[in-house]
Amino acid sequence: MTVQRAARWRLLLIVGILAPAAMGAVGLLLGRLATGRFPDLLHLPSGRATLAGLAAAGLSLGVVSLAARLSDRLEEALRRTGTRAGEEALRLAGYPVMLTLVTTSALGEEMLFRGGLQPLVGLLPAAFLFGFSHGGWQRENWAYVAVATLSGTIFGSAYILTGDLWAPVIGHAIHNCLSTLLLGRRVEVSWRGRLPVIRLVPEEPEVEDRPREKEVPAAMFPSPYPPRPTARELGLVTGRLEPGPNNDICDVPGVRVGHATRVEGEGPLVPGQGPIRTGVTAILPHGGNLFQQKVPAGVFVLNGFGKAVGLAQVAELGTLETPILLTNTLSVFQAANELVSYMLEQNPEIGITTSTVNPLVGECNDGFLNDVQGRHVTAAMVRAAIEGASGGPVQQGAVGAGTGMVCFGFKGGIGSASRRVDRYVLGTLVAANFGRRPDLLVHGVPVGQWLEEEERARREQEEDAGQRGERPADEAAPEAPVGEPLPGALRPDEPVGESPAGSAQVDESAVAPPAGEAEPDQAAPEPPPEEEARSGQSEPPEPPPGSVMVIIATNAPVDARQLTRLAKRGAMGLARVGSSAANGSGDFVLAFSTANRVSHRSDYPLRATTLLRDDSPVMNDLFRAAVESVEEAVLNALFTAQTVVGRDGHVAPALPVEKVLAWVRSPRP
């Protein structure tokens, strides 16, 4: 708040006092040069001047409104150069300071352009210079300059008709004040009998930044695994910064997320047919046309063992021009194909009269639970995830791209978190499919190592009991934290019931162990129960090498270089939960900003943007936010995911949350 207060007073001093004073001084000198006397404002405005000013204000506002209605392109230009800039200044300054700024600015501009330049060069040249001062050096602002020139002509005409400089000053000030009050609002008129009732009603968000009313719902491909509570909902607070309203990536205004999940079949793997445990997740930086309005983006590759599509161009050009898709490794190319089709529908000129499109699809290998060879992510699923994306809350756990993913030997998947930084928000979404169980850290506590030790002790006890033909003592009443069976807690010669996550029979020999460094060519054949009882518990198969996709979003005004710096900090969040970026783990971080969109077309070679300084305290807090939110997003993926049984009876057990929380709150010696 201290930073914002200082910026507010700085804005008032520069824009509200120093700039109008400088313009007024120049206007006085030019007026004296042109007429031999100074422009006179040292008297009260006459009734005629006041009426002329009111008429000029109304006519000017009417011209602006009419011009916007006659041309969609002009309306967008006015919104981009005037309305959005005004809304940003209003958020910073507040109404009292903002109204002061626009009033003093009107006074200074009228003294310069009407009191000084108009007597010297004439009505129209002075009006053109007035319009050009509103960003005319940028070609993309020329529509706005044309409208400002018309307003300048109206104010100049009021000066000519009355001979009193108060007329354009009053008109300009009223125009500015009403425009400020109307920022983010619309006029609504109703009738109470014969009397009109006029109200200012807040505008709804732009159509491109809100969920569509008639969208393809993600429920067309729902997840059968409802999420458990997040870490924060269970009282585990990560980091120092405050989270956003929903503590997910959609807290960043305009960002939307959609999932499509496919779960079919059970039992032995039939390559190309099933069982299926997979899906796709879509992240949309805004609801408009991303090819026409790109967003700045940066990439950091922590370990490049992956098959993601589109990252090279993002790293080179620093822009993102399609929704981001996440899916399984071998479905990347089908997902990218449908994403291209979706973009071609929105932009038929792609590849014909303009450049081609760069689809961005990330991946993780879900082959431990899923028939990955079958490439079961369909075009309909991709379309449902994109068109059914909504502004949150984000469903987490075993959903979408996270359906078949294993993290630190437990069921992983989709996780998300967010942080507030000054007046901005930074949000993260991860597809967590990485790590070995002994490496798992929760707030620095080695819970993975302790869980591994407990499991090893149980296995040894079972092996000893099997050799003696006895029933282990702990099997009489096996511990089942949060309703899930712990790995190794069942006798191999005992029938096993259904898993909490589905109807597949759980084979204890297939419980997911720590992620290894190499993927086995095929699962080892399971021995018959009597042979297993004689030889002891067989070692469960290892899941393939893991990966992680991290998506960071913010509405802070940062460029591609700064976003790459943010992405690098995201990797530190992975380290906090125990990742060491193993050889076979594809670890990618993509960061984008919804501020400072980049137009696909521009006739002007220069582009002006407002950016955070690298040495700003806000930038340091954004770095911290990236680390904290990635750490919490991974924890949420583990905390929310249910147990999932996949192909060949492979089991990814849910993290025993209650035991983990107890250890974190009171670490064992």
N, C-alpha and C positions, 0 to 999 in steps of 0.2 A: 504493500500500500504506500510506503514511503517513496518508492521509485515512481509510482503512478502520480502521486501528489506533486513531486518535483517536476515531472513531465508536464503536468497540467499548468503549473505556474510558468514554466518555461514557454509553453505555447501561448499563454496569455501575454507574456512580456513581448515575445517576438512578433506574433501575428496580430495581437490586439492593440499593442501600443507602439512599438518601434516602427513596424512596417507602415501603418496608417500615418504616423507622424512624418516619416520620410516622404511618402506620397503627397501628403498635404503641403509640405515645404516646397517640393518641386512644382506642384500645381500653383502655389502662390507666385513663385518666380516666373513661371511661364505665362501666367495670367497678366502679371505686371508687364512682361515683355510684349505681349500681344495687344493689350488694351491701355497700357499706361497706368493701370490701377490694380490693386489686389482684389481677388474675388471676395465678396462680402458675405460673411456668415455671422457677423457680430450684431444680429438683430433677430427678433422673433419672426418666425415664418408668418406670412400673411395668409388670410383665408384662401385666397386664390392659389397661392403656392401649395398650401396643404391639400386642397382639392385636386390640383394637378398631380401632386405626388401620389395621392391615393389612386387616381385614375391610371397613372403610369405603372404603379405596382400591379393593379389588377390586369391591365393589358399585357404586361410582361409575363406574369404567371400564366395567363391565357395562351400566349404565343408558345411558351415552353410546352404546356400540356397538349396543345393542338399539334405541334410538331412531333411530339412523341407518339401520338395516336396515328398520325399519317404514315409513319415509317417505323417498322419493327427494328431496323438496323439503327435508326437514330435513337430510338428508345433505349436500346442496349448500350449505345455510346454514352447517352446521358446517365444511365444507371452506373456504368463502369467508371466514368470520369468524375461524375458529380455526386450521385447518391452514395456509392460505396465509400468514397473518400470522406463524405460528410458523416456517414454512420461511424466510420473508424474514429474520426475526430470527436464525435459526440460521445462515443464510449469512453474516450480518454478524458474529455473535458467536463462532461455533464452539461445540463441545459443552461444553468446560470452563466457559466464561463463561455459556453458556445454562443449564446445570444449576445453577449458582450462583444465577442470576437466579430460576429457578422455585422453588428451595428457600426463598430469603429472602422471595420474594413470598408463598409459602404461609404462612410464619411471620407476616408482617405482617397478611395478610388474616384469619387465624384469630384473632389477638389483637383485631382490630377487630370482626369480625362475630360470632364466637362468644364471645370473652372480654368484649367491651364491649356490643355491641348486643343479643345474644340474651338476657342477663339483664334488659335494659331493656325490650325490646319483644316478646320471645317467639321461639319457634323459627321459625315460618313467615314472619313479617314480616322477621326477620333473614335468612332464606334468600332471600326475594324481593329484598331490598336487595343481597345478595351477587350474585344473578343479574343484577340491573339494572346493577350496576357493570361488567358485561362487555359494554357497548355498547348498553344498553337505550334510550338516547335516539335510536337510529336504528331505525326500524321494520323495516328489512330484517334486523336482527340479533335480532328477537324470538324466533325459533326457538332460537337459541343461548342467549339469556337463559333460556328455559324449561328447557333441559337443565342450565345452570349452577345454576338454582334447585333442581332435584332433587338435584344434587350437594351444594349447601349444606345441604339438609334432611338428607341422610345424615351429613354431618360434624357437624351440630348434634345429631343423635340420638346419635352416638357420645359427644359431650360430656355429654349428659344422662345416658346410661347409666353412664359411668365417673366423672363429676365431675372429670375430669382433662383440662385443656386440651391436654395432649400427644397425646391420642387423635386429635382432628381435625387437629392440626398434622402428625402422622405420616401420616395418611391423605391429606391434601391434598398434602403434599410428594411422597409416593410416586406419587400420581395424576399430578402435574405432571411428575415425572422420567420415568415410563414413557411418558407422552404425547410428551415430547420425544424420547426414544429411538426412538419409533415413527414420527416424522415422516419421510415419504418411504419408509417400510418397511412390511413386513407380516410377521406371525408365520407361520412355516411349521413344522409338526410332522410328524416322521417317526418311525418305530419301529425301534429296534435290539434285536431280540428282544422282551423285555417292557418295555424301558425307552424312554420317549419322548425324542426328540432335538428340541429347540426351537431354531430359528434365526430371526434377523431378516434378511429378504431385501429388497433394494431393490425398491420398486414400479416397474413399468413406467410410462412417461409416460401421462398421461390420454389416453383414447381420442380425445378431440377434438384432441389436440396431436401425434398421430403418424399417419404415413401409413396408410391403410386396407389391410387384408390383401387384400381382394378389391376392387381398384380398377380403373377403366377405364384401361388403360395408355396413356400418351401415344404409344407405339409404333404405335397404330392409325393415327396420322398422323405418321410419322417424317420427319425431315429427311434428304434425300439428300446433304447437305453436312456431313461430319464436321468438328468444330471443330479448328482448329490450336491450338497451345499459347498460353496467356495471356501477357501481358507479363511478369508476375512469374515465371512458369515459365521464361522465357527470360532471366531475370536483371535485368529492368528493374523496379526497386523504386520505387514512387511514395509520397512523403510519409514522415513519421516514425513514425506510429502503427502498432502491430502489427495485422496482419489476423486475422480469425477462422480457424477450422480449415480451411474450404474457400474462404475469401476470396470469399464470395458472400452474397446477401441471406438465404439460408436458414440462415446462421450465427445469425441472430436466432431464439431458440427458438420453435417453433410455426409459423413462416412456411413456406409451401410454394409451389412454382412448378410449373406445368405448361404444356406447349406442344402445339400441333397444327399441322402444316405441310402445305401442299398445293402440289405442283410437278407441273404437267401441261403437255404440248404444247411446241411450239417454232415459230419462224418468224414470219411476218407477224401482226400484231394483227388479230383478228376480234372487234370489240367485243361483249361479252356471252358470248364463248365461250373465248377464251384468246389466247395462252399464259397460264398461271397460275403466279405466284410469290408466294404470300402465306401467311398463317397467323394464329393467335391465341395469345396468351400470357395465362395466368391467374396472379394472385398472391393467395394466401389468407393473411390475417393470422393466423388460427388455424383449427384443424380443426373447430370447433364451429359452432353456428348464429349466423352473423354478425348476423342481424336481431335476435335475442334478446339477444346479447352483442356490442354494437357496440364499436368501438375508437376512441379519440380520434384526430383527423386534422386536418391543416392543408394549405392549398393556397397556392402562389405562382405567379402567371401572369407569366412574364418577357415573353412576347409572345403575345397572344391570337389569333393567326391559326390557329384550329383548331376542330374540330367535336366535341370531347370531350363526353360526356354525364355529368351528375351532379355536376360540380364546384361548382356554385352552392350546392347544399344543404350540401355538406361545408364550404364556406367560411362559411356562415351558422351552422350548428349545431355544427360541430366534431366530427362523428362520421362513421364509415364503417360501412355496414351491409350491404355485399355484397362478394364477391370483386372484385378489380380486373381488368378485361380490357383488353388492348392488341391492336389489330388495324389494318387499313388504313382509310383515311378513309371510303370509301363503304360499308364493312361494319359501321360503328359501330352502326347502328340494328338490323341483324339480330342482332348480338351482344348488344345491350342487350335485345332482345326475348326471346332464349333465356335470358339471365341472369334476367330477370323470371320466366320460366316455372320456372326452377330454384328461385328463392326461394319462389314460390307453392307448390311441392311441399313444401318444408320448413315453410312457414308458411301453411296454408290460410286463416287468419283475415285475411290482408292484404287491405285494401280493403273488408272486410265488418264485422268487429268491432274492427279496429284500423287504424292509419294505412297509407298506401300505402308502397311501397318505392322507394328511390333507387338504381337501378343505376349503376355507375361504369364507363365505358368510355372509354379514351383511344385516340388514333389518330395515325398518320403516313401520308403519301401515298406508296405504293409503286408509283405508276403508271409510273415509268420502266422497270421490269422486268415489271410485272404488268398484266393486264387488269383495271384497277380498276373499270371500269364493270360488269363481270360480277358483282361482289359474291359472290365464290366462297367466302367463309367460311360454312360451314353450321352448323345447329343441332347436328349430331353432333360437329363439330369443337369448338364451344364446350363441349359437355358433356364431351368427352374431355379437354380442357385442364383443366377444373375438377376433374373426378373422378379424373383421373390425376395430379394435382399431388402432388409428393413433397417431402421435406425436404432435397433437394440430393444431390450437387452439381448446380448449375444448368447446363444445357447452354447454351452461348453461341455467338454468331456468326449464321449464316444459318439460323435456326430460328424456328418460331412466328411471332409478329408481325414478327420481324426478317428474314424470308426475302427480301423484296423491297426492302430499304432500302439506301440509298446514303449514305455519310457522308464528307464532305470529298473527294468524287469517287472514293472507293474503296468496296468493299463494306463496309457497316456491318451493323447488326442489334442483337442482344441482347448486352449486356455487364453484368457484375455484379462487385461488390467489397464488402469489409466491413472494419470496424475495431473493435478492442477499446477500450473506454473505461471505466476503473475496473473494476467488476464487470458492466458492461453491454456490449452489442454494438450497433453501428449498421451496417446493410447497405443497399446500393443496387442497383437494377436499372434499366438504361436501354434504351430502344428508340431507337437512334441513327440518324438520317436527316436530318442537317443539315450545313451548312458548305460553303464553297468550298475547293477543293484548296489554293490558295496560302495559306490562313489556318491550315492545320493546324500545330499546335505539339505537340511531344513533349518534355516536360520543359523547355520554353522554347526548344527548338531549332526553327527554322523549316523543318522537313523538307518541308512542303507546298510552300513557295516554291521550294526547291531541286529537288524532283521536277518541278514545273511548268517550271522553267528547262531541265532536262534534256530534258523532253518537247518543249518548243518548239524546242530546238536540233536534235533528231532530225527533227522535222517539216520544219524549214527545210532540213536536209541531204537529206531524201527529195525535197523539192520541187525542189531544185537538180539532184539526180541524175536525177529524172524528166524534167526539161527537156532534159538532155543525153543522155538515153537510157542512163544508166549505172546500175549496181547500187551502192548506197551501201556503203561499206566495212564499216559496222557490221552489215550484214545477213548477211555471211558467217558470222558467229558471234554472233548477238544475245545480249546479256546477259539472263539469266532468273533473277533473284533468287527464292529460295525456290520454284522450280519454276513460276513464273507469268510469262507474256510481258508485257513492259512495253508500255504504250500506245504505238502508233506504230512498233513495232519490226518490222512485217511489210509487205511490198510489197502494194499494193492490187491488182496484177494477178496475184498468186500465190494458189493455192488454200490455204485455211487448214484445219488439222485441228481435231479436237474440243477444246473447252475443258476444263480440268481439272475443272470443276464439273458437266459434263453432256455430252450428246451433241449439243447445238446447235452449228451452224457459227458461228464467230466472224467477224463483219464488222468490220474495223478501224475503219471509219468510224463505228461505233456505240459506241466505248469511252466510258465515262462521263466527262465533263469536270467542271470545277467546277460546283457547284450554282448556278444563276442566280437572278434575282429574278422572273422571269415564266415561266409554263409555256407552251410552244408549243402552238398549237391542234392541230397534227399534225406528224408527222415528215416532214422533207423527203424527196422521192423520191431514191433513190440512182442516180447516173449509171452508165452501163455502164462496165466496166473500161477499155476503150480510151479513152473520153472522160476518165475520171478520170486515166489515165496522162498524157494530154496537158495537162490543166489543173492537175495536182498534187493533193495530198491535200485532200479535202473536209473541212469542219469537222464534227465529230461533233455530234449533237443534244444539247441541254442537258437534264438531268433537271429535274423540276419543283421548286419551292421546297421546301426540307426542313423537317423538324420534329424535335422530340425530346420524349419522355416520360420523366421521371425519377421513380422510386418509391424513397422512403427509408423504411426500417423500423428500429425500435429497440425494445428492451425496457426502456429507461430510463423512469422515471415522470415523464413530461412531459405537459402538457395541450395543447389545440388551439392556443392562442396561442404556446406555446413551439415546437410543431411547425411552425407557420408561419414562425417565425424560423429553424428548421433548414432548411426548404424554400428560404428566400432564400439561405442559404449554399450550397445545392446549385447554384444558378445560378452561383456563383463557380467551382465546379468545371468548368462548361461553358466559362467564359471562359479557364480555364487551358489548354484544348486548342485555343483559337482561335475560339470562337463569339462573334459580335457580335449575335446575335438579330436577324437580318435581317427585313425587312418581311414577307416571305412565309413565315417560319419560325414554326410554332406551338410555343412552348417552355413546357411546363408541368411543375411539380414538385409532387408529392403526398407528404407525409410522414405516417406513422402510428406509433403506439406500441401494443405488445401489453400494456402494463401498464395498470392502472386501467380495466378494461372497464366499459362503461356498459350496465346492464340496460335492456331495452326497457320493462319494466313496473316500477313502484315506487309503493307507496302512501304513501311518505314524501316530503315535499317537499324535504328536504335530502339532500345527498350528500357524504360525507367522503372525501377522497383524500389521499395522500401524494405530494408533488411535489418535484422538484429546485428549489432556489433558483436564480434567474436569475444571481446573483453567485457561484454555486458554481464552483470550478475544473473540476468535471466537465462543467458546461454549456459552458464554453469549449472543452473537449476534444471535446465532441459537435459543436460548430460546425466544428472542424478536421476531425473525422472525416467530416462531410458533404462538405466541399470535397474532401478527399483521395479518398474512395471514389467520388464522381461522376467525378472526373478519371480514376481508374484504370478505372472501369467503361466509359467511352467508349473508352479505349485498348484494353481487352479486346475490345470489340465489333469494333474494327478489326483487332486482332491475330489473333483467332480465326476471322474470316469467310473463307470460300473465295471464289474468283471465281465469279460467277453470270452466266449468259447468259439474258436474258429476251426479252420480245416485240420483234419487228422486229430481232432480233439484237443488241439493246442489251446492252452488257457493263459490269458493275460489277467492275473488277479487284480482286484481293486486294492489300492493302497490301504493298509489298516490304519485308518485316520485316527481313531481314538488312541491307539497305542502311540502313534507318532506325536500327537498333540501332548500326551502325557510326558513323553521323553523331552520334548522341546521346552515344556514349562518347568520340568524338574529333571534335568539330565541325570542319567544313572551314573554312578562313579566308574 
